[in-house]
Amino acid sequence: MLAMFDGFSGLDKFFVICAILGGALLSVRIVLQFLGLTAEHDFSSVDSSDISGAAHGHNASELGFKILSLQGLTAFFLMFGLVGLALSRQSNVGPLLSIAGATASGLIIVYIMAKIFTAMKRLQSSGNIDLSHAVGLPATVYTNIPADSTGQVQLTIQDRLRIYDASAKDKTEIKTGARVKVVEVIGNTLIVEKSV
């Protein structure tokens, strides 16, 4: 196997080693990631906010793509090795241009991966409903709201149809089916008034 590298210069061998190591590590990482067996390790400087974020249950996927992540480094070395070898062996552009082209291609692939990870992170949604957005929304009384107690209202908030406990603002009874408007939120209870 080593006989096939006999005509390679030292720089060509370096490019081959980078491509093989980068490709092998990236392949192993992808397979392990599909099996759910990896966690992103960040080689960049660790500060207290990263530690506190991890302590509060944030996993690596929530921290996003870091330029010096294992995935970024393996992709860099894979592209660095492949493009450097192609420039050196096929294009015969010389060692300086081969290294410059290889470095540029490695940086470009890391930049593209960072953009992809950023775009994927934007697709995430918490799914939590912020009840403060209910103020001003119309609702329908789902179960009677007694004068001095709570009933329930049904409303569409953040594109979801939900039922919440509700009390009348003016402390009068509101019957089932009546149209109301949310005027205040106290905890998880909506304060409503009859719509005119």
N, C-alpha and C positions, 0 to 999 in steps of 0.2 A: 504494500500500500504506500509506503514511503517513497517508492521508486517513481510514482507519478508526480512527486514534488521535486524531482531532481533538477528540472530546468527553472525552478522558481527562485527568485532572488529572496533575500532576507525580508524585504518589505512585502513581497507577495505572500510569503509564508505567514507574516504577521496579519495580513488581511484575511487569509484563510482561517487562521486561528480565531480571529475576532468574529468572523461570520459563523463558524461552527459553534463556538461558545454561545454567542448571542442567539442563534437559531435554536440550539438545543435547550437553553434555559427558557426561552420564550415558549417553545413547544411544551415543555414540562409544565410551565406556569399556566398555560392555557388549559391543558388537560386537567391539572389539579383544580383550577378555578371552576371548570365545568362539573367536577366532582364535589365542589364545595369544600375543598380541603385547604384553601389558602387564605391568608389575610395579608393585606397590603402592608409592606414594611417601608417606612419612609426613612431614607438615608439623609435627608436634609436636616438642618439643625432642629433639635427638639426644644420647644419652649414650653412654658407652664400651661399655656392655653391648650396645646395638643394633649398634654397629660390630663388636664382637667376635663377635656372633652371626652377622652377615652374613659375616664372614671365615671362620667355621667351616662355611659351606655352608648356613646357614639362609636360606630364601627368604622372601618377603613373606607367603606363605600360612601359613607356620609362625609368623610373628610375630603373626598374628591381626588383628582389626579394631581400628583406632585411631579415636578420636572425630574427630580432625582429618585423616583420610585424604581423598584426592581423591574417593573414592566417597561418603564421608559428607558432604563439603562440597557436592558436586553435588546429592545428594538433598535436603540442607537447603534450598539455594536454589530447587530445583524446587518443593518443597512450600511454602516461604515465599512464592514468587511466586504460585502458584496460589491458595492459601488467602487470602493478602492481597488479591489482585484480586477474589476472590469476595466477601469481606467488605466491601471498599470499594465495588465496583460493584453487587453484587446486594443485599446486606443494608443498605447505607448506615449502617453503625455508627459511622462517623467514623474519622479517621486514627489516633488512639491505640489504639482497640480493634482496628482492622485490623492495625496493626503488632504488637500484643501477640498476637493470634490467629495471625498468620502466623509469628511467632517460636516460639510454643508448638507449632504444627503441625510446623515444621522440626525442633525439638528432639525431638518425639515420633517422627518418622520416623527420625532418627539413632539414638535409643534402640532402636527396633524393629530396625533393621538391625544394631546392635551385638549384640542378643540373638540374632538369626538367625545371625550369623557365629560367635558363641560356641557356639551349639548345633551348628553344622556342624563346628567345630573339635573338639568332643567326640566326633564320629563317627570321627575319625581313629584309627588304631591302627598301632603300629610293626610288629607281626607278629613281633617278636623273642621268642625263648624264653629265659627266665631259668632257667638250669640249677639255680640254688639252690633253686628250687621242687620239684626232683626228690627232694630228701631226704625219706625216709619213704614214697615212692610204691612200689607193687608193680610188678614187671617180670617179663618172661619172658626166659630166656637164648635168644638168637637164634643165636649160634654159640658153641661150647664156650669156656669161660673156663679156660685152662690155669692151673696152680698159680702159676707165676712170670711170667705174661704177661697180655695182655689179650685178651678176646673181645668179644662184642657182646650187648647186651640191647635188648629192645623194650619201650617203655612209652608210656603216654598222659600227656602233660604239656601243660598249658594247652590242653586239648581237641584236641591233635594227637598222632597216633601217630608216634613217632620211634624210630630205632635209634641207639644211642650205644655207644662203646667202654666196656668195663667190666673191672674187676679184682676178684678176690675179696678180701674183707677178711682172712680167715683163711689166705690163700695156699693154698687147696685147690682142686682142679679142680671145676668145676661144668659138668654136661652140658647140651646143648641141650634146651630144653623145660622146664627146672627153673624153679620159681617163686622169685624172689628179691626182696629189699627193698633199696632204695637207702639207704645209711647216710651217705655222704659224697660230695662232688664235688671233684675236684682237676683244675683246668683244664677240659678237655672230656671227662674220663674219670670215669665213675661208679664208686664203690666200693660193692660190693653184698655181701650175705650171704644165705644160704639162708633162705627162709621156713619156719616150722615148721608 
